[in-house]
Amino acid sequence: MKCLILAAGDGGRLSQVSDPKTLARIAGMPLIEHSIATAQQAGVNDFYVVTGYASDRVETLLSEVSRRRRVSITPIKNPKWELGNGYSLLAGRERIHEPFLLLMADHILERAILDRLLSESLEDGEVILAGDFGVDKNQLIDLDDVTKLVVDDRQLVAIGKQLERYDAFDTGAFVCSPQVFGAAEESAESGDPSVSGAIRCLAAKGKVKVVDVQDHDWVDVDTPNDLRNAERLLFKNLSKPEDGFISRTINRRISTAIFTPLLLKLFPRITANLVSVLAFAVSVAASLAFFIGLPIVGGIAIQLASILDGSDGEVARLKKLQSPFGNFFDAVVDRYSDGFILFGMFYYMLTASAIRNLLGPPSNALVVGISMLAILGTLMVSYTSAKSVTDFGYRYGGRWTAAGRGRDLRLFILALGGVAALIHPISVFVAVLAVALLTTGIVLWRVWVSWSYFVGRRQLIGANTSAVIFDFDGTIANTMPYLSDLAVGLMTDSYEISNAEARRKYLETTGLDFRSQIEAIFPGHSSNGAVAVAMESGKRERILEHPLFDEVVPVLRFFEERGIKRFVCSSTQETIVRQFTKKAGIYDLLDGCFGYRPGFTKGQQIEYILRQYNLRPEEVIFVGDSLLDYDFVKDSGVQFVAIRRLFEEHEFRSRGLSSVRDLTALVSEWRRSDGAIHVVNGH
């Protein structure tokens, strides 16, 4: 889907801060880039930005953003920008001839608003508007300036700033049919050259729907106070579900209040990877402090490094530049940091006479032993987290044993050990011993959990399961051999690539919609559009000929009988998925059936299911057949279960489950009685 962003105004009320307003930096990033980045996260990659005031400077920035974010941004100059933003809307008429996303460059929006908006079905000639119905809850609104809405059963009745009675606020986000251009022209001819005027014309014809996004944050940036509110809003939502106790209570408060804002102010172009390197450098400094006999300095440096370890993710989320490589790089740097810190503490313990005197002759052996155990335990905690996913399709949970948690506590213990050396150096030994015991305990517990799972003694997924989301192709529908052959044929015909290499690359990127796959395999190639169209045509022609896997219906009935909701999501077009499930006779066995459409990727479908059906992530299982499927859920807290099938000779050899039938063995039978859940027996 294309996105039209209106950025032509001068923003006079912000001229003392930034001229033009769209270049004002919020959390280290220009205001207009926030709009582009949020829409890009929602699946949009083709942007048209209408410029007017200071267009040369704005277009220079847009060129840089396009190159840095690898998105298409086409500037459109509006010579009538001073007459009203309706003329800026009309400036896109020659470039956009299909439904599109319309945004205001001076609005900061939570991505979930666009996800909700883009998940709606747009009828011919309609506009869908994202409305904030929390009119009594939103404290960031200037009531004298905000555009208000009167809504009747989702239909827009009236729009304007001077309405005395209203139901919602206009958030500045719309999905529009091309007919909105005619409405903008009609409104301008009648004396109202504004976007609100165009929407008012369509509303009079019953062509404007409003979706409620009151649970999500947004702010219209017009004044210096709005800038401050926007920055507070962005920093407010930086915590992660997997944050440990120390991160929540100490580290995150300091990083969001001091470290991250300071880094972005001093170095606006800083990246998350650079912050990771900075945290590593502080860890090395901590190690050196122990080497030269300054344990107190070393302890303080350890805690600083721990806080900075949160700042790298905060910078990535603020700039909307999260990436798999960033996660990988951060994990690698963290392991090296831990090693340097523990090695520095090992050397200090080995050379500190006070520790030798207290421990006596066995001191060297004890120091070497616990140091080795702490270093290996720290590495093994990380290693077992990764292996559980690749070998079992499972991510460890639990308050203390969960994957992705615990480093904040370990570093805090080591930091306390260093600072407490002010009382006696033995505190360093005690801290390293505590980390050695803690990490070893976690690893041993995980080994027991995995063994119990393997032999069927322990249910990793049990009575709290409320929903199962199934991937479509290759998980419930036996379509992957056909789709693989079709994709490989198209690639070998259109690109210089061997059959084996084409198949390997296709399988590596399975989980994405095909257009995204082909762009990932052949970035920017001129044939990509035609190949993607041919793939979709081939799907429509023959995909309905392929069957469900035999076990799918019994498995769906198994979950239905136990009151567990069933969903299907897919990177295949939603119309095809719905046709297939209806033809196969399982549509009525599903609580929801979703597929790809512009702006509604598999990850967004999963988020929509959680939100729409009021499901907690820990209650939900996602069943997929590729590691890219895991990427869609790893940050949401949803449990991932891998199905091998087509990938038996690739990523999932000897890993995961053989079929969805095996999934029933993971789920305990349970029944509800008087509102309580009781496990009856395991399968």
N, C-alpha and C positions, 0 to 999 in steps of 0.2 A: 504494500500500500504506500502511496505517496503521501508526503506530509508538507503542507503549506504553513509557513510560519510568518506572521506579520511582525516586521521589525523596522518599520519606516519612521516611527515617531521620534521626536527629539527628547522626550522625557524631561521637560523643563524643571519639574520639582526636584530632580536629582542632579541638576547641572553642576551644583557645587561639589558633588561627589564624583560624577562621571559624565562626560559629554562625548558621545550620546549615552543614554541610559543602558542600552543593550550591552555596552562594554564594561559596565560596572562589575567588579569582581566580588563574588560571594563564595566563601570557603575556597579561595584560590582559583576560581574558574569564572570566566565571563558569564553574565546573566544569560545571554542567548545560547551559550554552549550547554547550559543546564537543560534548556528545552530540547536541544538536539540530542544530548546524551540520554535523557529520559526516554524520548521516543525511540532512540536506537535500542535501548534495553527492552522496549516493548515490541521489538521486531521490525522497526521501520529503518530502511537504509537508503531511501531516495527522497531528498529534501529540496524544497523550493522556498527560498527566503526572500521576502519582499523588503527591499531597502528604500530609503528616501533620504532622510537627514543624515549627513556625514556618511553617505553610502560608500565612499572609497575606503574609509577606515573600517567600516563594518565588513565590506567584502574582502578586505585583506585578512581580517580575522577568520572569516568563513573559509577562505582558501587554506589557511593553516589548519583549521579544525577538520576540514575534509581530508587533508593529507594525514593528519595525526590519528583520526578515528576511522579512516578507511571507509568513508561513506560518501555518497554522491550529494553534493550541495550545489544547487544552481541558483545564483542570485538573480532577482528580477527587480529592476529599478521602477519605482512609482513616482513619476513627476508630479502627481497630484496629492502627495502624501499629506500636505497641510490641510486638505479639504475634508479629511475623515478617513477612518480605517476601512470603510466600505470600499473605497477606491483601491486600497491595498489588496483587499480580497479579490476585487475584479482584475487586478494585475496578473493573477494566476490563471485567468480564463484560457489563455492561448496555450498554456503548458499542460493543463490537467483536464482530462476528459473522462475520468472514471472516479468512483468514490475515493475520498481522501480524508486524511486527518488534518484538522485545522487547529493551530495553536497560536497563542499570543506569546511573543518573545519575552515579555516582562512578567510571566507567571512561573512560579516554582511549583511543580506538581510532583506528588509521589507517583512512582511508576504504577502502582496498583490502580490509580485512577484511569490511566490509559489502558491497562489490561482489561479493566471492567468495561470501558467504553468500546474497545475493539472486539470484545467478545459478543457484542450485541449484533443482531441481524438487522441490516439496513435495507429497508424497502425502497423501491424506485421513487426518486424525487424527495426522499426524506432527509432530515438532519437529526442526528442524535446528539444531545447536549449533556455533558456531565454536570449534574447539579448537586450542590451541598445542601442537604435538607437539615443539617444540624445548625439551624440558624441561632439557636440559643446556646450552643456549645462553642462555636468558633470565636476565639478571643483575638484573632489576628485580622479581623475584618474592620475596615473603615466604613461604617454604615452610610456615611454621606456620599461615598464614592463607589461602593460595590454595586454591580448590576444584579437586580433582584428578579425572581421568577415567581409567577403564579402557575401552579400545576394542578391539573385535574386528571387523576388516574393515568399518570405518566405522560399525558398530553400537555404541551405548553400552551397556556392560555394568554399570558401577558409577560412582557420582559421590559425592564427599564430601571433606571436608577432612582426614580422618584416615586415608586410604588409604595403606598402606605401599608397595604396588606400583601404579604408575600409568603411563599412556602419554602423557598430555597434561594441559594446564591449561585450565580453563574461562575464556574471555575475557569472559563476561558479555554475549554477543550471541547472539540466537536468532531464528529464523523459526518461528513457531508456528501450528498449526491451532487453531481455537477449542476443540478438545477439551482443550487444556491447562488450561482453567479447571476442567473436571470433575476432572482429575488433581490440581489444587491443592486443591480441596475435599476430595477423597478423602484426600490427604496430611494436611491439617489435622485432619480427623476422626480420623485414626490417631495424632495427636500430633506431627506434624512440619509446622508451618505455614511452610514455606520454599519458595522457588522450586526449590531443589535437590531437595526432597521431591517436588514435582510432576513434575520431570523423571525422578526415580527411578521413580515409578509408571508413567510412560509407557515408560521403558526396559525395565521388567519385561515389557511387552507387545510389545517389539521395535519400538517406535514412535519411537525417537530415533536420528537419524543425526548423525555428527560430520564436519565438513569441516576440513581441515588449513589453518591460516593462520599457520604458524610463521615464514614469511618476512616477516611484517608486525608492526609494533610496537603494543604496548598496555601499559597499566599500570592497576592497581586503586589508587585513591587513598584511603588510610585514615589515613595519618600525615603529619606534616610532612616526613619524609624522602621519602614517596611524592610529595608535592607538588613537591619539588625534582627528583625523578626525572622526573616528568611534564613539567616545564618544560624540562629538558635534552633529553628525547625530542622535544619539539616543535621546539626550536631546532636539533636535529641535522639535520633533513631540509629545511632552507630553501634549500640551493643549487639552482641550475637547470642543466639540461644545456647550455644555451647560454652559461653563464658563461665569460667570457674568462680569460686567464691572470692578469691583475691582480685580477680579481674573486675568483678562486679562492684565490690565494695571499696577498692583502692585504685587499682590501675586505670580502669576506664574513666573514673571521675577526674583523675589527674590528666590523662591523655586528652580527653575531650575538652577540658576546661583550659589547659595550659599548653601541653606539648604540641598537639596537632594544629591548633590555631596559630601558635607561634611559628611552626615550621611553614605553614601556608602563607603567613604574612611575610616572613623573611625570604622564602623561596617559593613564589607562587607557582612555578613550573615543576616543583618537586614531584617525583613519582613514588608510588608505593614501593617499588623495588629499591629505589635509593634510600628510602626510610629503613627498609630491611637491612641494607648494607650499613647504614648508620647504627642500627641496633647491634649488628655484628661487631662493628668497630668498638662500641662501648663495652661489649662482652669481652673483647680482646684486652681492652684497657683494664677491665676488672681482673682478668687473669694475670696481667702484668703486675697489678697492684699486689696480688698475693705472692708473686714471684719475688718482689723486692721487699716483702715483709710489711706491707700496709694493708692488713685484713679489713680494717674499718672502711678505708677508701674502697677496697674491693667489694665489700658488702653493699655499700651505697651504689656503686656502679652496676652491680648485678640487678638491683631493683630498678635503676634507671633504664637498663637494657630491657627489662621485663615490661616496663611501661611503654617504651618505644616499640616493642613487639606488637602492641595493640595499635599504635599509630599508623603502621604501614597499611593495615586493613582499613583503618578509618579514612586514610587518604584515598585508597582505591574506591571505597564506597562513596565518598564525597564527590570524587571526580568521575564516578561511574565507569571505572576502568578495571573492574575485577576480571581476572582471566585465569584459566587453568594453569598457565605458566607461572603467574604470580603466586598461586597457592603452592605450586611445586617449589618454586625458588625460595619462598618463605620457609617451607618445611626443611629444605636442604640447609639453608643458612642457620636455622634454629638448631639443627643437630650439631653443626660445627661450633656454634656458640656454646652449647651445653658442654661439648667436649673440651673447649678451651678453658671454660670456667672451672670445670671439675679438675682438669689437669693442673691449673694454677693453684687450686686449693690443696691438691695432692702434694705439690712441691712444698707449699707452705707447711703442711703438717709434717712432712718428712724432715724439714730443717728447723722446725721450732723446738728449741730446747725445753720449753715449758711443757710441751706435749710429751716429749720423750721422758722427762723426769716423772710426769704423772702416770704414764702408762707402763713405764719400766722397760725391761729388755724386749718384750714382744712388740714394742711400739711400731717398729718398721714393718713387721709382717701384718699387723692390724691395719696400718695406714694403707699399705699396698692392697690388701684384701678388700677393704670397704670401698676404696677408690675405684678399683676395677669393677666391683659389683655395682656401684653407683653409675659409672660410665656405661657399662653394658646394659644395666636395667633401663637407663634413660633411652638408649638406642632401641632396645627391644620393645618398649612401650609404643614407640612410633612404628616399628616394623610390624608388630602384631595388629595394629590398627589398619594398616594397609592390607596385610595378608587376609584378614577376616573378610574383607570385601571381595578380593579377587578369588579366594578359595571357597568361601561359603555364601557370598552374596549378602553378608550380614555386617552391620556396623554396631560395635559394642555399645551398650547403653549403661545406665547406672550413674549414680551421683559421683562416685569416685573412680569407676573403671571405664567410663564412656570414652570412646575415641574422640580425640580433639580436645580433651580436657586434661588438666593436671599440671601443665607446665608452669602456669602462674604460681601454683602452690609450691612446686619444687624450687623454683627460683626464689620465692619468698623465704622459704626455709634456709636456703643457702645464704641469702642476703642477711637474715637475722644472725646466722652463724658468724658471718664476717663482722657485723657491727658489734655483736656480743663479745668479740675478742677483746674489747675494751675492758671487760671484767676478767676474762681468762681465755687464752688461745684454744683451750680444749673445746670451746663452743664450735669452732670450725669442724673439728672431728665429729662432734655430736650431730651437726647439721648434715654432713656428708653421710654419716651412718643412717640418719633418718631417711634421706633420699634413697639410699641403697635398699633399705628395708621396704620403703613405700613402693618403689618401682618393681622390685622383685615380687612383692605381694600382688601387684596388679597383673604382672605377666603370668604368674602362676594361676591366678584366678581365671584369666582369659584362656589359658591352656585347658583348664578344667571345663570351662563353659563350652569351648569348641569341641573337646572330646565328648562331653555329654551330648552335645548336639549331634555329633557324628554317629554315636552309637544309639541315639534315640532316647536317651534317659532324661533329657532336659528340653523343654520347649522354649525356643528363643522367641517365639511369637505365641501369645496365649490369649487369655480371657479378655484382655483389654482391647483386642482387635475389633475395630468398628467398621472398617472399610478396606477393600482391596481394589487397587487400580491396575488394570492389565494393559500392557502395551498391545498393539494390534498385530502388525506384521511380524510373523515369526514366533509370537507368543501364544495367541489364540487362533490366528489365521495362518494356514499353511501356504503362505504367499511368497516367502523369502526366496526360494529357488527360482521362481518365475521372475521376481523383481530383480534379483541378482543378474540373471541371464539377460534381461532386458537392458539393465543399466550398463553392463559390460559391453553388450553389442553396440549401444549408442556411443559409448566412450571410445571404443576401438575404431568405429566408423568416423568419428568427428575429431579425434585428437591422435597425436603420435604417441601411442601407449600400447604396450603388449596386453594380451588377454589376461595373463596372470597378474600383472601389475594393476590393471583396471579392477580386477576382482578384489585384490587385496585392499586397494584404496577405498573401494565402495564399502567393503565390510568394516573398515576402520572408522568410517564416518556414518555408518548406519545409526539411526536414532534422530538425525536431523531431517528436515524436509529436503527433498531432492535438490531444489534450487540452492539451498545452503550447502549441501554436499558438494555439488559440482563447482560452486564458487570456492569452497575450501580446497578442492583437488586441483582446479585450474583457475587460480585467481585472475579475474579481469579478462578472461579469454572471450573473444568476440562470438564464439559459438555457444556460450553457456545458455543464453536465453532460448535459442532454438532447441537445444538438447533437453532443457528442462520442460519445454512445451511438449516435445516428443515423448518424454517419459510419462508425463501426466496423461497424454493421449493413449499411450500403451496401457497404463493402469486402467483407465476407464473401459477400454475395449475388452480386456480379458481377466481382470482381477476377480470379477464375480464368478468366474468359472472354477475358482480354487476353493477347497473345502476348509471348514474348521478342523482343528485337531480333534480326534475322537473324544478325548477326555474333557473337553471344554464344557459341554452341557452338564455332565454330572458334577463337575467342580462348581459351576455357577449355582446349581441347585443345592449343593452342600452348603455354600455360604448363605444362600437365601433362607434355608431352613434354620440357620443359626442367627438370623437377623443381622448378618454382616452385609453392608452395602457393597454393590458391585459397579465398577465403572470401567469404561474403555477409553483410552486416549491414544493419539497417534500423530505421526508426522505425515500421514497420508491425508488427502483432502477429506474434510468432514462429510461432504455429501457421499463420497465413496464408502466411507466407514459405515455410515448409517444405512446405505443401501445393502452393504454386505451383511451387517448384523440382522437386518430385517429378512433378507433372503435366507439366511442360515437359521432363522427362527430363534435367535437369542436376544433380540432387541427388547422384548418384554421381560427378560430376566435381568436386565440392567437398570440401575438407578440413574445412569447417565451415560451418554455415548458422545464422545467428542473427537474431533480431528482437526487437522491443520486448516487454518484460513489466515489471510494476511493479518499479522499482529496477534496471532493466537497460536503460539508455538506449543510444543509438548510441555515445556516447563510452565508456561502460563496456564495451560489447561489444568495441570496439577494444582497450581495455586488457586485457580478458580474453584476447583472441586472442594478444596479445604475450606475456602471462604464461604462458598454458597451453601454447603451442607453442614457448616459449623463443626468441622472435624478438627481435632487436635492432631498435629503431625505424628506424634508417637502412637496414635491409634490406627495409623494407616500403613498398609503395605503397598509398595509399588513393585510390580513384577515385569521385568524387561529382559531382553536378550542381547544387550550390548553394554559395554562400559560407558558409552555416551549416555545411555539411559540413566546410569548412576549419577552422571554429572547433573542431570535435571533435578535430582532430589537431594543431593548430598548436603546442601546448605539449608534445606527446609526442615530437617528432622524426621522426614518420612523414611520408614525402613525399606531397604532395597533388597530384593531377592532376584538372583540371576537365573535365567533359563539357558541351558547350553545350546541345544539343538544345532542350528546351522553353524554355530561358532565352535563346534567340538574340536576342530583342528586349529582353532585360532585362539582368541582371548580366553575362552572358558573351558579349555581342555582340562578335564578332571576337576572342574569347579562347578559350583552352583547346583541346580536341580536339573533333572532330565526333562521334566515336563511340569505343567501346572498341576497335574494330579499329585505330584510329590508335595505340593504346597499344603494340601490338606493334612499331611503328616505333621506339619509345623503348628497347626492351629488346634488348640485344646477345644474339645466340646464343652460348651457351657450353656447354662440356662439362667434366665433372670427370675428372681423370686423376691417380691416385696421391694423391688428397686435395687436389690443386691445382685452381684454377679458371683456365681458359684461354678468352679471347675468340676465337671462330672468325671471325665476320664480323657486321657490323651490319645491321639491317633498318630 
